[in-house]
Amino acid sequence: MVDLVGQYEKIKPSVDEAIMGVMGSAAFIKGPEVKSFQEELQAYLRVKHVIPCANGTDALQIALMALGLEPGDEVITSNFTFAATVEVIGLLRLTPVLIDVERDTFNMDVEALKKAITPNTKAIIPVHIFGQCSNMEAIMQIAKENNIAVIEDTAQSIGSKYTFADGTVKSAGCIGDIGTTSFFPSKNLGCFGDGGALFTNDSELAARLEAIVNHGMKARYYHDEIGVNSRLDSIQAAVLRIKLRHLDSYVAARQAAAKYYTDAFADVDGLETPLISEKSTHVFHQYTLKTKGVDRNALQTFLSEKKIPAMVYYPVALHNQKAYKRDGVIDADFPVTMDLCDCVISLPMHTELDNEQLEYITNSVKEFFNK
């Protein structure tokens, strides 16, 4: 699904030099590489504050902690996503409220969001799934009208840009009160281990986030609030600094591969290609198809036999996961999510795909449909 070795080979001299620089300095924790990466990512995203942390799941938890929510407060998020988003809600004894998604974009359904809001709703977490932004203009308007905080989960969409009706353009993760991301190796901007970050334009929130990631300390040995130990280490920051310089070219390579796929499947009746929103650029963390009238699992098996990895994200809706089942929540509440769980399949998507590989993958997919 990703070719991290091929990507590394192209930037090997720069990455090796950066890693050895950290080794030579022995500044492994909170070293200058972390500070430099923080500043460079702030400039890239055009956001006031970037707070690095240990991973994307921590970022979500720290964001919720910074909002000062109380046990039982409701947090609305998408049902069709990875479990990390709802996991942190549960860990903090908050109440997750899952809603359906749009069939075309896979992102949070705004009409479902409106219906889910109650007096206990304190936060909304739109997940920018597969590489493009949710309908943030509508979500922010709803949040403003109801005095609700917005945390953007941009683990799959860093580098994506959202355009508002007035022409204003903002980066994914820099629209809500807080944005979060993951630097897991397979992400569009990935390190060589775990890593994450939070973004905000609110200086007061930024101060709280910075304290929480470091044991709740604003000054050393003075713990103003309960925090966690969640730091981005210097070696990962050094790798990310190199990769950040290439992020736009990485995005362009993914977009080119996605166009090849979409053009190749234009006349395949049993496939529906991804929609690109008019409001958001798509950075294609995943290229996800919807199958129509065919056995998705049979297609996955067929491709596997041809040595083509194809993944299903996500085969089980969150409300049906044992850890997150709640009385009174049923499949019928999520018609789109339930359909997507049965029909989506993602093809290999990374920066090193060449035309020979793309031709082999697309021809193999079409062979399945022509059997």
GICORJO-V43594 format. One record per backbone hydrogen bond with DSSP energy under -1.0 kcal/mol. CO is the residue of the C=O (numbers start at 0). NH is the residue of the N-H. Records with the same first field share a line. If there is no record, write none. Layout:
BEGIN
CO = NH  NH
END
This chain:
BEGIN
0 = 348
2 = 6
3 = 7
4 = 8
5 = 9
7 = 10
10 = 14
11 = 15
12 = 16
13 = 17
14 = 18
15 = 19
16 = 20
17 = 21
18 = 22
19 = 23
20 = 24
21 = 25
25 = 27
27 = 233
30 = 34
31 = 35
32 = 36
33 = 37
34 = 38
35 = 39
36 = 40
37 = 41
38 = 42
39 = 43
40 = 44
41 = 45  46
48 = 199
50 = 197
52 = 195
54 = 58
55 = 59
56 = 60
57 = 61
58 = 62
59 = 63
60 = 64
61 = 65
64 = 67
69 = 72
72 = 94
73 = 121  122
74 = 96
75 = 124
76 = 98
78 = 80  317
81 = 84
82 = 86
83 = 87
85 = 89
86 = 90
87 = 91
88 = 93
89 = 92
92 = 71
94 = 74
96 = 76
98 = 78
99 = 108
101 = 105
106 = 101
108 = 112
109 = 113
110 = 114
111 = 115
117 = 120
119 = 73
121 = 148
122 = 75
123 = 150
125 = 152
126 = 128
128 = 131
129 = 284  285
130 = 282
133 = 135
134 = 138
135 = 139
136 = 140
137 = 141
138 = 142
139 = 143
140 = 144
141 = 145
142 = 147
148 = 123
149 = 176  177
151 = 179
152 = 127
153 = 156
156 = 159
159 = 171
160 = 280
161 = 169
163 = 166
167 = 163
169 = 161
170 = 173
177 = 151
178 = 198
179 = 153
180 = 196
182 = 190
183 = 186
194 = 182
195 = 52
196 = 180
197 = 50
198 = 178
199 = 48
201 = 205
202 = 206
203 = 207
204 = 208
205 = 209
206 = 210
207 = 211
208 = 212
210 = 213  215
211 = 227
212 = 229
213 = 216
215 = 223
218 = 221
221 = 217
227 = 214
232 = 236
233 = 237
234 = 238
235 = 239
236 = 240
237 = 241
238 = 242
239 = 243
240 = 244
242 = 245
243 = 246
245 = 249
246 = 250
247 = 251
248 = 252
249 = 253
250 = 254
251 = 255
252 = 256
253 = 257
254 = 258
255 = 259
256 = 260
257 = 261
258 = 262
259 = 263
260 = 264
264 = 267
267 = 270
269 = 291
271 = 289
278 = 162
286 = 346
288 = 344
289 = 271
294 = 298
295 = 299
296 = 300
297 = 301
298 = 302
299 = 303
300 = 304
302 = 307
303 = 306
310 = 345
316 = 319
317 = 320
320 = 323
325 = 328
329 = 332
330 = 333
333 = 337
334 = 338
335 = 339
336 = 340
338 = 342
339 = 343
342 = 290
344 = 288
345 = 310
353 = 357
354 = 358
355 = 359
356 = 360
357 = 361
358 = 362
359 = 363
360 = 364
361 = 365
362 = 366
363 = 367
364 = 368
365 = 369
END
